Amino acid sequence: MSTSSAPHPGRAGLGRGLRFVASWAIAAALVAAGLPKLVGVTWHSVLPAFAQLRWSTALGLVAVWFAGLLVHTFVLTAAAPRLSHRRALTLNLTGSAVSNVVPLGGAAGVELNRRMMKSWGLDARTFTGFTFLTNLWDVGAKLLLPVVALVALAHAGIAVSPSLRTFSLISAGAFVCVCAVAAPLLLSPRGASMIGGTVEWVVRAPLRVIGRDRDLALAQHLLEIRSDCARLVARGWLRMSLGIGGYLALQAVLLGWCLHLTGVGASWPVILAGFAVERALTVLPLTPGGIGIADIGLVGMLLALGGDPTAVTAGAVLYRAFVFAVEIPVGGGALALWVLVRRRASRRQPTAAPIATLPGAHRATPRDPAQPGTRIAHVTDVFLPRLGGIETHVDDLARHQRARGLDARVITPPASDASEDPAWVRRLSVRQATRELAECDVVHVHLSVLSPYGLRLARAAAGAEIATLITVHSMWTGAATVLRFAARASLRRWPVAWSAVSTAAATSFESALRRSVAVLPNAIEVSDWRYGAPRPPLPSSAAPAAPAARVSGSHTTVVSVMRLMPRKRPMPLLRIFRAARRLNPDVDLVIVGDGPLRRRLERYVARHRLDGVVRFTGRLSRKQVLAELRAATLYVSPAPKESFGLAALEARCTGLPVVARRRSGIEEFVSDRVGGLLIDSDAQMAVAIADLAKDARLRTRLAEHNRRVPPRQDWTWVLDRTTELYHEAALAAGHGREPRPAARALPRAAGA
């Protein structure tokens, strides 16, 4: 029996220990003794520069360093689209910490990143492509920097030393070699096959010598990885390039600031030259993180270009402390946190099974969403008896789907004010709802700007590969743009279908999500609201309220239906109404709805003596709302960020001209001077109300169009459209990729 083929474990460990000690000994000698001797300074002359560093300045340096790491996450998330920015930052910090401690630590950092990505559900193929692309962009950028520095120095008229010219030529040659290997690999399967065959031949040569020759199939593996990498480069090359460029730019700013603090009056081309040499030398894996070698290269280049030895050494050491030393404890802390989270998750696993292990999860062939009996869960953070657009729409949608034979149910958080719900309304905690979703064929999540309950359940359903459709019921503009970072970092990689209730809402959300968002509008039973005798509406979960006495003695009655909350802008509506009355006194206002602002609004009305011309009805049933609309002359919607405008759609069906803001969801069913007037400001809205009150001919023409031409947002069409998007959601869940872009078949204003 042969025993010479495997190295002794003790000897292997001893060898690794010796390499570790030797590498750090070389690094320490280069920094502690070699650097001062080569520069001609002592540490006693360098250290006082650090004592003058203020806490505020140190925090500023930390901010620039950390901003660079955040920008670098865009490179990582482009190379692995399922990776969030938070996890990308964790990979960056932990990988750098290991690489900066262990000699040839790049391999150890890669292995650590592999294990972390595996724990997050990313397979080996994804990790291989991620590693190849991130290292390709990182190394390529570092090798290109000396050439950029050479051009910057020449442009600034600064004499270029022969050593820098030679270094730049070597770096440019290495960059060309990297491109010569990467380009064929990414551009053609034949190139990948040739490279794989060549690498396999080289690797198998020593294996044949020791009698362990075997087929490694490297060419086949490279072909598989090539297809993924080529797709990622085609979609994310600009993002990766801007990410690595921004990262290096912030590191250069950090170096310039450190040199400025230590009194080095160098120009930016000179700083760029030193930075380029330092970054390029970190590619050499001789010492952990290039310590010692990169430091000497940085200091030597700055001295060659006229820097003061003491100030340059102090600035270089301060800079390297951030890009090398600080990353070790911070990355170690991130690694410890990751280990702690994994341990806690493993402890919880026996008592709370993940949704993927429950019955019904991971369906290979999801049920046809149109098939009777299909189990559909509508997830919403808010529901009746609270009254609003989402609440009303989800209630109606579930009822209409149940009327078609679908097993539709509503899942919403527990509420203290909830009345007696139908059996298909489930008020559950997140844990209970997660188990409920496992029994469903389709999960339809309805989101507003802030919907933590819906987002958590959407993520759980998507992770379990249940067909998931997310409908956004709000406009992601103004203050809501702070959520775009979350969308870009996480939401867009979920295997779900996305929709919004209007073209305006879809456009605002697309800019945040950077994915195609279909239009799935709200709907009404158009025949219930059309001009003429209505048929009885579907039962509602909302309790009716008695209307107040009508305002008398008015010629033109303006009506608006809304929840009395700041987002709907009832207070600006009262100011608009006052301005309109100054132009035309024969105008009354009826505000239908209730909410937290009602008392404040009533005090405003009393203070400005509008009691006789403004009436608040409170909460009304649908029949009572219909009666108010039919008694009015025109309808006003003052909210510029109205994502759809269900009440405005109901008013349009009754034949009322609608006055609303441009670039809102109301443009889906109202065209300017066809079904109403679309304006750009509150002042224009006041003028429009006064003009319509005076111009009976225009008012009649708009009303006749609305009575004659029904809108498309009827339940029959919207239910069919919903089923189409459920199919898109099933496709996304079944194949684990983005759904094909759904066609926006909805016209901006039907009949316009």
N, C-alpha and C positions, 0 to 999 in steps of 0.2 A: 504493500500500500504506500502510495506516494504521499508525502507530507510537505513537499516543497512548493506547492502551488499557492497556498494561502499564507499571508504574512501573519505573524503572531500578534494577537490583539494588544499585548503589552508593548511590543515594539512599535506598533502603529501609533498608540497613544503617546509613547515617549517621543516619537518623531514629530508629532504635532506639537507637543509641548516645547521641544527644542526650537522648532520653527517660530513659534509664538515668542519665545524669549529672545531669540536672535533678531527677529524683526523689530521688536520694541527696543532692543538694545541699540540697533542701528539708528532707529528714529530718535531715541533720546540723545544719542551721541551727536547726531546731526543738528538737533535743535539746541541742546544745552551747550555743546562745545564748538561744533563746526560752524554754526551760524555766526556767533559773535567773533570767532577767529577770522572767518572769511571776510566779514564786514569791517572788522577793526573796532569793535565796541565791546563794552562790558555790560552785563545784566544790571549792574548798579546804576549805570547811566540811562538804561532803558526803562526800568521799573517806575521811576518817579512820574513818568508821563501818564501812567494809569491812575495814580493817586489824584490827579486833577479831574478825573472823569466824574461828572455829576450823575445823580440817580435819574434825573429827567432825560439826560442825554443817553444813558444806558437803556432806558425804556424805549427811546426812539430807535436805537440800534436794534433792539429786540423786535420791534414792530416791523422794521424793514426786513429783517431776517425771516420772520414768520410770514410776512406777506409774500416773499419769494417762494416759500414752501407751498402756500395756498395756490399761487399761480401755477406752480408745477403740477398740481393735481389735475389741471386740465389736460396735460399730456397723458397722465395715467388713465383718466376716465375716457379719453378718446381711444386709447389702445385696448381698453376693456369696458365697453359701454354699460355693462351691468354693474360696474363698480361705482359706488357713491363717492363724492368728494371727501366725506369724513373718513371712509375706509382707505381711500387713496392717500390721504394725509398720514394715516396710521402706517400704511405700507412704507411710505417715504421715510418717516421718522425711525421706525424700527429697523428697516433695511440699512439705513445710513449708520445707525448706532452700531449694528453688528459689523458692518464693513469698516468702520473707523476703529474697531477694537482688534479684530482678528486679521492677521496677515493673510493676504489673498482672500480677504473677507468678503469680496464681491460674491463668491460662490455661496458662502454661508448666508449672506443676506438674501440671495435669490431663493435658497432653500427655505428660509424662514417665510419669505413672501409666498412661496408655493403652499406651505402649510396653512397660512392665514387665509389665502384665497380659497383653498379647498374647504376650510371650515365655513366659509360664506357661500358655498354652493357653486363655485366656479371650477369647471373641470380642468384637467391637465392640458387639453388642447387650447383652451382659452388662455391659460397661464403661459404656455409656450409662446403663443403669438404676442401676448402682452409683454413678456420679457424681451423678445426679439425687437419689437417696435420701440419700446421705451429706451432700450440701450442703443439702438440705432440712432434715434434722434439725439440722445444725450451725448454719445461719443462723436457723432457727426458735427454737432454744434461746437463741442470743445475743440475739435480739430480745425474747424473753420475760423475760430476766433483769432488765431495769430495772423491769418491772412487779412482779416478785417482790421486788426490793429495796425498792420503794415500800411494798408491803404490810408487809414486815418492819420498816421504819422506823416506820410508823404504829403497828404492834402494840407496838413498844418504847417508844412515847411520845416519839420524837425528832422535832423539827420538820423538815419537809420543805421544802427551798428551792424557790422557783418554777422555777429552772432545771432541777432534777431532775424536778419534776412535768411540765414541758414536754417534757423529753427522754423521759420514760417514756411520755407520750401519743404522741409521734412514733414511738417504738419499737413501742408496741402497735398503732398504725395500720399500720405496716409488716408486723407479724406477721399482722394480719388480711388484708392484701393477699396475703401469701404463701400463707396458708391458702385464700383465695378462688380462687387459681389452682391450687393443688395438689389441693384436694378434688375439684373436678369432673374433673380429669385422672385421679385414682386411682379415683374412685367409679363412673364411667360411661363407656362408649365414646363416647357422644354428646358428653359434655363434652370428652373428649380430641380428638374430631374438630373441635369448634368452636374450641378453643384452637389446634390445629394450623392450621386454616384462617385464623384471625385473624393468627397469627404469619407465615404464608406471605404473606398480603396485604401486611403491613407490610414484609417483607423484599423482596418483588418490586417494590414501588413505586420504589425507586431503581434497581433493575435495568432497569426499563422506560425510565427516563430516559436511561440510558447505552446502551440498545439491546441488553441482554443478558438479556432476560426469558426465563425457562424454568420448567418445572414442577419444583418442589422436592420434591413428595410429602411434605411435612412431616406432614400429617394422617395418612397411612398409617403413617409411621414412628412417630409418637406412639401410634397405636393398638397397634402391635406392642410398643413399650416399655411402654405402660400395662398390658398383660396381665401382663408379667413383674413390674413394680413392684407392682401390686395384689396379686399372689400373695406377693411378698416381704414387703410390709407386713402382710398378713393373718397371716403366720407369724412375722414378726420384729419387729413394732412395739414390743412390750414390751422385747425385748432391746435394740433400738436406743435406746429411750427411757431405759432403765436405764443403758446404756453411756454415752450423752451426759451424763446426769445425774451419773453417777459421775466422769466425766472433768472436768466443770466443778466438781464439789465438791472434787476433789483440787487443781485449780488455785486455787480459793478458799482452801483450806488452805495452799497454798504462799504465796499473797499474805499471808495472816494471819501466817504464821510469819516471813516477811521483814520485815513491819512490826513484829512483836514484837522481832526482833533489833535493829532500829534505834531502838527506844525509843518507838514510836507506841502509846500505850495506848488504842487504839480498840476499841469493842465490835464484835461480829460483825455486827450490822445495818449499822453504818457501813462495815465492810470489804466486806460484800456490795454495798453501794451503789457504792463505788469500783470493785469488781470488775465489776459489771454494766455500768457506763459504759465501762470499758476494753474489755471483750469486745465490746460492741455497736459500738464505734468501729472495731474491727479489720475489720468488714464493709466499711468504706469503702476502695476500692482506690486511694487517692491516693498513698500511699507504700508501699514494700515492708513487708509485715506490719503496716501501720498505724503504723510507728515514728514517733515525734514526736507524731502526733495522739492516739493511744491513751495515750501517756505523759502528755501534758498533761491529757487528760480524767480520767485516774486521779488525778493529783496534785491537780487543781482540785477534784474532788468531795470528796476526803479533807480538803482545807483548808477547803472550805465547811462541812464538818461538824465543824470544830474541831481539826484536826490541827496538829502543830508543823511548820513549813515544812521545816526541815533534815531531821528524822527521816522525814517523809513522802516527801521527794524521794529520800533514800537507800534507803528501803524499796521505793519504786516502781521505782527503777533496778535494784536487786537482783532484784526479781521479774521485770522485763522482760528481764533478762539471761538468765534461765532459759527463759522462754516464747518468746523471740525469738532472742537471740544464740547461746545454746548449741545450738539446733536446727540452726544453719548448719554448724558443723564435724561434728557427729554425723551429720546427714543426708548431708553430703558424703562422709563415710566409708562410710555405708551404700550410697550410690550407687556409689562406687568399688569396693566389694566385689561389688555386683551385676554391674558391668561385668566385673570379673575372673572371676567365676564363669561368665558367658556366654562369655567368650573361651576359658576352659579347656574348657567343654563343646563349643564349636565345633571346638576342636583335636582332641578325642577322638572326634568324630562319625565321621570316615572310618574309624577302626580298630575302633570298637565301635558297630555299628548298633543303634539303639534297637529295642525289641521291636515297635514299631508298623510297622517297615519289613520285618519278617521274614515268611516265608510263613505264612499262616494267621491273621495278625493282622487286626483291624478287619473281622470278618465281619459283613456286613449282615444275613444270615439264618443264625444259628447252627444247627448240627445239633441235631435232637431229642435231648435227653439220654437218653431211653429207648431209642434206636435201637441195635441191636447194632453193635459196632465203634466206638461213640463213644469218643473219646480223653479220658480223665479223669486229671488229675494231682492226687494227694494230696500236699500240701506240709506238711511237719512238721519242726520243729527237732530232734525226738528220735525215735528209732526203735529197734527191736530190733537187737542183743541186750539193750540196756537195757530193763528191765522196768518197766512202769507202765501207767496207764489209757490215755493217748493212744497209746502205742506198740502196745499190744495191740489197741485199737479200730481204728486205722488199718490194721494188718495184716489183721484180720478183714474190715473193710469192703472193702478192695481185693480180697481173695480171693473174697468173695461176689459182688462186681460182675463179676469175671472169670468166675465160674461162670455169670452171666447173659449172657455174651457181650460185655460191655463191655471196652474196652481200658484197664483201670485200671492205673496205675503209681504208685509212691511216689517222691517227690523229697525228699531229705533231705541235710544237710551230710555231708561225709566224716567218718569216725570211725576212730580207730586200733584200737578193739576190735571192729570189725565182722567178723562171721563171713562165710562164703560166702553171699551174698544170692541170692534168685531173680533171674531176668533182668529182672523188672519193677520192681525196686528200683534207683533211680539215686542214687548219692551224688555230688552235684555242688556246685561252688562257685556263688555267686550269679550270676556271669557265665554259666557253663555252663547253669545252671538257667533263666535268662532265655531263652536260645535254645531250650531244651527246651519251655518253656511255649508258645512260638509255634506248636508243632505240635499243641497240644491244643485240644479243643472246650470243655472245662470245667476250671476250676481250683478245687479244693476245699482251702482252707487251714485247718489245724487249729492254733489258737492257745492258748497258756497265758498266764500273767501276763506273762512275758518271752519273746517269740518274735521276735527281730530278723530272723532268716532268713525266717520266714513272712511278716512284715509287708512286707519289701522285695519279695518276689516277689508278694504280693497287690497291692501298689501297681503293680508293673510290669504284671501281668495286667489290672488294672482300667484302666490307662492305655491298653492295647492293645485295649480293648473286648472282651476275652474274658470269657465268662460265668464269674463268680467267686463262689463261696459261701465265706463265712468262718464257721467254727464255733468258738465259744469254749468251752474245756474247763476253765475255772477261775472262781472267784468273785471279782468285783472289789469286795471289801470289805476293811476293815482297812487294812493297809499298801499293798495294791494300789490304793487310791483315788488315790495320787499319779499313776497313769496316766490318770485321768479327764481331766486337762487336755489330754493328748495326744489322747485320743479326741474331746473336744469341738472341739479345734483342727483336726484333720485327718481322722480316720477316718470320721466320720459323713457326709462329703461324697463319699466314694468311691462310684462306681456299681456296688455289689455287693449281694448278698443276705447278711443277717446271721442267724446262728442260734446257739443255745447248747444245752448238753446237758441242761438241766433248766429248769424254771420258775424256780427260785431263782437259777440262774446267769444266765438271761435277764433277770430283774428287776434284778439287780445291775448288769448290763452296760447295760441300757436307761437306767438313771439316769445313766450316764456318756456313753452315745452319743446319748441323746435321739432315738432312732429305734426303730421297732418291731423286735423281735428274736424270731424264731420259735424254737420248741423242736424240736431234732433230737437225740433221746436216743442214748446208746450202746446197744448191743444184744448179746445173746448168742443162741446156739442153744438156746432154752428146753428143747427135748426132750432135749438132752444133759445137762442139770442137774436135770431133774425127778426127783421121788422115784420110783424104779423103775429098771429096767435101761436105762442110757444107750446110745445108738448112738455109734459112733466119731466123735470131733470132727474138724474140719478140721485139716490139718497146720499146725503152728506153726513159726515161725522160731526160737523159743526152744529152747535145749538143755535137756533135763530134768536134774534133780539128784536124788540119792538122799535120801529122807527120813530123819530121825534116829529113834532109838528112841522109842517112845511113853511118855508118863507113865503110870504105873500107880497103882492104888489110888484113883482119883478117882470121885466120884459125879456131879458136874456139870462138863462140859468147855466152857469158853468159848473160842471161836476167833476170830481176827482175821487177815485177809489184807491185807498192805500192803507198800509199799516202806519200808524203815526209814530215814526221813528226817524232819526236824523238822516239815514241813507235815502229815504224816500222824499226828503226835503219839504215837509209840510209848512215849516216856518217861512222859507223863501216863497212858497206858493201864496201865503197871505200877503207878503210884500208885493209880489207880482200882481195880485188882485187889487191891492190899493193903487198901484200905478195904473192899472187898466181902468179903474173907476175914475181916475183923474182925467182920462181921455174920453171915457164914456160912462156916465154915472148910472145908466140903466142896466147894470150887471149885478147879478147875485151869484153866490158861491155856495155849493153844497159839498162838504167833505165827508165821504162815506168811509167808515173804518174806525178803529180804536188803537190805542197804543200808549206807550209811556209818556209821550209828549202832549197828551190831550189837555191836561190842566194848564200847561204853559201856553198852549195855543189859545185856549179860552180866555186866559188873562190878557193876551195880546189883543184879541178881538174886543174885549171890554175896554181896554185902555185906549184903543183907537176908534171906539164907538162904531163898531161894525156889527153889533148884535143883530140888527134888523136885516142885514144883507148876507150874513155868513151863518150857516147852520152845520153843526156836527151831528151826524146820525148815530154814531156809535157802530157797533158790530151788527151787521144785518145778514139775514139769510140770502140765498141766491135769488129767490123770487123777489125779495124786497130790493135787492140791488138792481135787478132788472127793472122794477118799477121806477126807481130813482133815475136810471139812465133814460128811460122812455119819457120821463117828465122834463128832462134837461134839454138844452139847446146845443151845447158842445162839450167836449171832454178835453181835459188838460192833464198832461203828465209832466211834472216839473223836473224829474230826476234825469240828469245827463248820462248816468251810468246804469240806466235801465237795461238789464241783460235781455229781457224779452218783453214784458209788459202785458201780462195776462188780462188785467182789467181793461187796458186800452183795446185789446183785441175784442173783448166782450162789448165795449162801447162801439167799436167800429161795426160789429155785426148788427147792433140795434139801429144803425144809420147815423150815429153822431159823427160830425167832423171832429178829428183828433188834432190837437195842438201838442207837439212833442219836440224833443231835442234831436238834432241830427246825430249820426254816428251812434245811435242806440239800437237796441233790439227791436224797437217799434218800427224801424225802417223795413222789417221783414214783411209787414202787411199794410203799411201806409206810405204812399209816395207823396212828395210835396206838391200841393195844389191839385191833387187828384183825390185822395181820401182824407186830406187834412193839410196842415201847415207844419213844416219842419223848420226849426229856427236854431240859432247858435248861442243865444244868451238869454238871461232873464229879462233884460230890457226889451229884446225882440219879442219875447213871449207875451209881455204886457201889451205891446202894440198889436200883435196878432189877435189877441183876445178882443181888444177894442175894435179892430177892423172887422172881425167876423161878426161881432155884435151889431155893427152898423150895416154891413154889406149882406143884405138878405139874399141877393142873387148868388154870390159866391158860396154862401152857407148852404143854400138849397142845392147847388150843383154838387158840392162835396157830399152832402147827405144822400142825394139820389144815387151817386156812384157807390157809396158804401152799402146802400140797400139793395142795389141791383147786382153787384159783383161780390159773391161770397169769398172769403179768404180761404186759402188752402189748408190752414192749420186746423183741420177737422180731425176728429179722433180716428176715423176710418183710415185716412192717409198716414197719420202719425203712428198708429199701431203697426201698420205694414212697414213703415220706415224703422221703427224700433226693432222689429223682427230681423230686418236686414242687418242692422248693427249687432244684434245678438249673434248672427252668423259670423260677422267680422271678429267678434270677441272669441267665439269658439275657435276660429282659425288662429288667432294670436296665441291662445292658450295651448292649442294642440301642437303647434309647430315651434313654440318658444321663440317667436320672432315678432317684429312689428307687423300689424295688419296692413294689408294693402290700403292705399289712400281711398277713403270713402268719398264717393262723388257727392258734391253739394248740389243736390237736385232741387233745392228750395229756391224759388225766385225771391228777389228782394221785396217785391210787393206784388202780390197776385192781382191780376187784372189791371195793372197800371198801364 
